[in-house]
Amino acid sequence: MSWASSAPFRFRAGGATLEGRSVGPPPDEAATLVLLHEGLGSMALWRDFPERLARETGLGVFAYSRRGYGGSDPVELPRPLNYMTREAIDVLPDVLNAIGVKRAILLGHSDGASIAALYLGNVQDRRIRGLILLAPHFFAEPHGLASIAAAKRAFETGVLRERLAKYHQDVDGAFWGWNRAWLDPAFKEWNIEEAIDYIRVPVLAIQGRDDQYGTLAQIAALEQRLYAPLDQAILDDCGHAPFIDKPEETLAAIADFVMRLERIEKAEAPILLREAREGDRA
């Protein structure tokens, strides 16, 4: 891959060929924001958000389509009900290694936020210095399941299918892989709150008050269970996609969070160097 180019490229991870693209400085020059898209998202559906993130934060930004989405390899259906856990444990480590991450902040939206939280709740990775969650899910809610059922009806009428077909090579696989898993009767019991207990990096959570797929009970779960520092941005007149509905507020919250993380990194570096030198003398 050529980090200097923002053109899409293909890479191997988790036994599949995936599409990705990068903007901003490469991993050996700055930390990397790794973007994890929603359940119907893709690399392209981030729109100009990666470029704006790179400008606002000064970090490198990497976006990719998970298997079954965008131009990445198709996925076998049906997806298992623990597909987000499998993505976090079995695939995401390969992705991070493939792009040469040295220091990173995971930024996930919806399903992607759940995957990011599951990664830090199950995998010890000192390269990950922070976690940004846009509209995260930690458990299924009737409110969200009703919206997912409405999406099924919209897809079957062709309206939603036509819109999504612009972004997914296998639009039926992308939609039904997500929709049938969430609408499986057993998915009502899906709950990954335990992963929160093991997160040990600062977290920024951003949620719209009008989110049609999740209520503020998801953020309350973070408040109740997270041991690490938590910042919140609850946005008025905002639905499930804060980076689309409220881009300026979302970018400002992320930029401020990243700036504070970078300041902490710079403050800790001399201390760690001094400790290493003292250890060598001992």
C-alpha positions as CSV (number, residue, x, y, z in Angstrom):
1,M,0.0,0.0,0.0
2,S,1.0,3.6,-0.6
3,W,0.0,5.7,2.3
4,A,0.8,8.9,0.5
5,S,-2.1,8.3,-2.0
6,S,-5.7,8.7,-1.0
7,A,-6.7,6.3,-3.9
8,P,-8.3,3.0,-2.8
9,F,-6.1,0.0,-2.5
10,R,-6.6,-3.7,-1.7
11,F,-5.0,-5.6,1.1
12,R,-5.3,-9.0,2.9
13,A,-6.7,-9.4,6.4
14,G,-8.7,-12.1,8.1
15,G,-8.3,-14.5,5.2
16,A,-10.0,-12.0,2.7
17,T,-9.1,-9.2,0.4
18,L,-10.4,-5.9,1.6
19,E,-10.5,-2.4,0.2
20,G,-9.0,0.5,2.1
21,R,-7.7,4.0,1.7
22,S,-5.5,6.4,3.7
23,V,-5.1,10.1,4.1
24,G,-2.8,12.3,6.1
25,P,0.6,11.4,7.6
26,P,1.7,7.7,7.6
27,P,2.0,5.6,10.8
28,D,5.8,6.4,11.3
29,E,5.0,10.1,11.4
30,A,1.8,10.4,13.4
31,A,-0.8,8.4,15.2
32,T,-3.5,6.8,13.0
33,L,-7.3,7.1,13.3
34,V,-8.7,3.8,12.2
35,L,-12.3,4.1,11.0
36,L,-14.8,1.2,11.5
37,H,-18.0,1.7,9.6
38,E,-21.6,0.9,10.5
39,G,-23.6,-2.2,9.7
40,L,-24.6,-0.9,6.3
41,G,-21.6,1.3,5.7
42,S,-18.4,1.0,3.7
43,M,-15.2,2.8,3.0
44,A,-16.9,5.2,0.6
45,L,-19.9,5.9,2.9
46,W,-17.6,7.9,5.2
47,R,-17.7,10.5,2.4
48,D,-15.3,13.3,3.0
49,F,-15.0,12.6,6.7
50,P,-11.5,11.0,6.6
51,E,-10.1,14.1,4.8
52,R,-11.7,16.4,7.3
53,L,-10.5,14.4,10.2
54,A,-6.9,14.5,8.9
55,R,-7.1,18.2,8.5
56,E,-8.6,18.9,11.9
57,T,-6.4,16.5,13.9
58,G,-3.1,16.3,12.0
59,L,-3.3,12.5,12.3
60,G,-3.3,9.8,9.6
61,V,-6.7,8.4,8.8
62,F,-7.4,4.9,7.5
63,A,-10.8,3.7,6.4
64,Y,-11.7,0.3,4.9
65,S,-14.7,-1.9,4.1
66,R,-15.2,-5.0,6.1
67,R,-15.7,-8.3,4.4
68,G,-19.2,-8.3,2.8
69,Y,-19.2,-4.5,2.3
70,G,-18.2,-2.1,-0.4
71,G,-15.7,-3.5,-2.8
72,S,-14.3,-6.1,-0.3
73,D,-14.7,-9.8,-0.7
74,P,-18.2,-11.1,-0.2
75,V,-19.1,-12.9,3.0
76,E,-20.8,-16.2,3.5
77,L,-24.4,-15.9,4.8
78,P,-26.0,-16.2,7.3
79,R,-23.6,-14.2,9.5
80,P,-23.2,-15.8,13.0
81,L,-24.9,-13.7,15.7
82,N,-21.5,-13.0,17.3
83,Y,-20.2,-11.6,14.0
84,M,-19.1,-8.4,15.7
85,T,-17.0,-10.3,18.3
86,R,-15.5,-12.4,15.5
87,E,-14.6,-9.3,13.5
88,A,-13.0,-7.7,16.5
89,I,-10.9,-10.7,17.6
90,D,-10.2,-12.5,14.3
91,V,-9.9,-9.7,11.7
92,L,-9.1,-6.3,13.2
93,P,-5.7,-7.4,14.5
94,D,-4.8,-8.4,10.9
95,V,-6.0,-5.0,9.6
96,L,-3.9,-3.1,12.1
97,N,-0.8,-5.1,11.3
98,A,-1.4,-4.8,7.5
99,I,-1.3,-1.0,7.6
100,G,1.6,-0.9,9.9
101,V,-0.1,0.8,12.9
102,K,2.3,2.1,15.6
103,R,0.0,4.3,17.6
104,A,-3.7,4.4,16.9
105,I,-7.1,5.6,18.0
106,L,-10.1,3.4,17.0
107,L,-13.1,5.4,15.7
108,G,-16.2,3.2,15.2
109,H,-19.7,4.1,14.1
110,S,-22.7,1.9,15.2
111,D,-21.7,-1.8,14.5
112,G,-18.1,-0.4,14.0
113,A,-18.2,1.2,17.5
114,S,-19.3,-2.1,19.0
115,I,-16.4,-3.9,17.1
116,A,-13.9,-1.3,18.4
117,A,-15.2,-1.7,22.0
118,L,-15.0,-5.5,21.7
119,Y,-11.4,-5.3,20.4
120,L,-10.3,-3.3,23.5
121,G,-12.4,-5.5,25.7
122,N,-10.8,-8.7,24.5
123,V,-7.4,-7.9,23.0
124,Q,-4.4,-6.4,24.7
125,D,-2.9,-3.9,22.2
126,R,-0.7,-1.2,23.6
127,R,-0.7,0.6,20.3
128,I,-4.3,1.7,20.8
129,R,-4.3,4.9,22.8
130,G,-7.9,6.0,22.6
131,L,-11.4,5.0,21.5
132,I,-14.0,7.1,19.8
133,L,-17.5,5.7,19.6
134,L,-20.2,7.2,17.4
135,A,-23.7,5.8,18.2
136,P,-22.4,2.6,19.9
137,H,-24.5,-0.5,20.6
138,F,-23.8,-2.6,23.7
139,F,-27.1,-4.4,23.8
140,A,-30.2,-4.8,21.7
141,E,-33.1,-2.4,22.3
142,P,-36.8,-2.7,21.1
143,H,-36.4,0.9,19.8
144,G,-33.5,-0.1,17.5
145,L,-34.9,-3.4,16.5
146,A,-38.1,-1.7,15.3
147,S,-36.0,0.6,13.1
148,I,-34.1,-2.4,11.7
149,A,-37.4,-4.0,10.8
150,A,-38.4,-0.8,9.1
151,A,-35.1,-0.9,7.1
152,K,-36.0,-4.4,6.0
153,R,-39.3,-3.2,4.5
154,A,-37.6,-0.3,2.8
155,F,-35.0,-2.6,1.2
156,E,-37.7,-5.0,0.0
157,T,-39.6,-2.2,-1.7
158,G,-36.4,-1.4,-3.6
159,V,-35.9,2.2,-2.3
160,L,-33.1,1.4,0.2
161,R,-31.6,-1.3,-2.1
162,E,-31.2,1.2,-4.9
163,R,-29.4,3.7,-2.7
164,L,-27.1,1.1,-1.1
165,A,-26.2,-0.6,-4.4
166,K,-24.1,2.5,-5.3
167,Y,-21.7,1.6,-2.4
168,H,-21.8,-2.2,-2.2
169,Q,-20.5,-4.7,-4.8
170,D,-22.8,-7.3,-3.2
171,V,-25.7,-5.2,-1.9
172,D,-27.9,-8.2,-1.0
173,G,-25.1,-9.8,1.0
174,A,-24.3,-6.5,2.7
175,F,-27.9,-5.8,3.7
176,W,-29.1,-9.3,4.6
177,G,-26.0,-10.2,6.5
178,W,-26.7,-7.3,8.8
179,N,-30.5,-7.3,8.9
180,R,-31.1,-11.0,9.4
181,A,-28.6,-11.2,12.2
182,W,-30.2,-8.3,14.1
183,L,-33.8,-9.5,13.5
184,D,-33.0,-13.1,14.5
185,P,-35.2,-13.7,17.6
186,A,-32.1,-14.8,19.6
187,F,-30.4,-11.4,19.0
188,K,-32.8,-9.8,21.5
189,E,-30.5,-11.2,24.1
190,W,-27.3,-9.9,22.5
191,N,-25.2,-8.0,25.1
192,I,-21.5,-7.0,25.0
193,E,-21.5,-4.7,28.1
194,E,-18.9,-6.9,29.8
195,A,-16.4,-5.7,27.2
196,I,-16.6,-2.2,28.7
197,D,-15.2,-3.4,32.0
198,Y,-11.8,-4.2,30.3
199,I,-11.3,-1.0,28.3
200,R,-8.3,0.9,29.7
201,V,-7.9,3.8,27.3
202,P,-9.8,7.2,27.3
203,V,-13.1,7.1,25.5
204,L,-15.1,9.7,23.6
205,A,-18.8,8.8,23.0
206,I,-20.9,10.8,20.6
207,Q,-24.6,10.2,20.2
208,G,-27.6,12.0,18.7
209,R,-30.6,12.5,20.9
210,D,-32.8,11.5,17.9
211,D,-30.9,8.3,17.1
212,Q,-33.4,5.9,15.6
213,Y,-31.3,2.8,16.3
214,G,-30.3,3.4,20.0
215,T,-31.2,5.4,23.0
216,L,-29.0,7.1,25.6
217,A,-29.2,3.9,27.6
218,Q,-26.2,2.8,25.5
219,I,-24.1,5.8,26.8
220,A,-25.4,5.2,30.3
221,A,-23.8,1.7,30.1
222,L,-20.5,3.3,29.5
223,E,-21.0,5.7,32.4
224,Q,-21.8,2.8,34.8
225,R,-19.1,0.3,33.7
226,L,-16.1,2.2,32.3
227,Y,-13.0,2.5,34.5
228,A,-11.2,4.7,32.0
229,P,-11.8,8.5,31.4
230,L,-15.0,9.1,29.5
231,D,-16.0,12.2,27.5
232,Q,-19.4,12.6,26.0
233,A,-21.0,14.7,23.3
234,I,-24.8,14.3,23.2
235,L,-26.0,16.2,20.1
236,D,-29.5,17.8,19.7
237,D,-31.3,17.4,16.4
238,C,-29.0,14.5,15.4
239,G,-29.9,11.0,14.3
240,H,-27.8,7.8,14.0
241,A,-24.9,9.4,12.0
242,P,-23.4,12.3,13.9
243,F,-20.7,12.8,11.3
244,I,-23.4,13.4,8.7
245,D,-26.1,15.1,10.8
246,K,-23.8,17.3,12.9
247,P,-20.4,17.3,11.2
248,E,-19.0,20.4,12.7
249,E,-19.9,19.5,16.3
250,T,-18.6,15.9,15.7
251,L,-15.3,17.1,14.3
252,A,-14.8,19.6,17.1
253,A,-15.4,17.0,19.8
254,I,-13.0,14.5,18.1
255,A,-10.3,17.2,17.5
256,D,-10.4,18.3,21.1
257,F,-10.3,14.7,22.4
258,V,-7.3,13.9,20.1
259,M,-5.5,17.0,21.1
260,R,-5.7,16.1,24.7
261,L,-4.6,12.5,24.0
262,E,-1.6,13.8,22.0
263,R,-0.7,16.3,24.9
264,I,-0.7,13.3,27.3
265,E,1.5,11.3,25.0
266,K,4.1,14.2,24.8
267,A,4.0,14.6,28.5
268,E,4.6,10.9,29.2
269,A,7.4,10.5,26.7
270,P,10.2,12.3,28.7
271,I,9.1,10.4,31.9
272,L,9.3,7.0,30.1
273,L,12.7,7.9,28.7
274,R,14.0,8.9,32.1
275,E,12.7,5.7,33.6
276,A,14.4,3.7,30.9
277,R,17.7,5.4,31.5
278,E,17.5,4.9,35.2
279,G,16.8,1.3,34.6
280,D,19.8,1.0,32.4
281,R,22.1,2.5,35.1
282,A,20.6,0.2,37.7
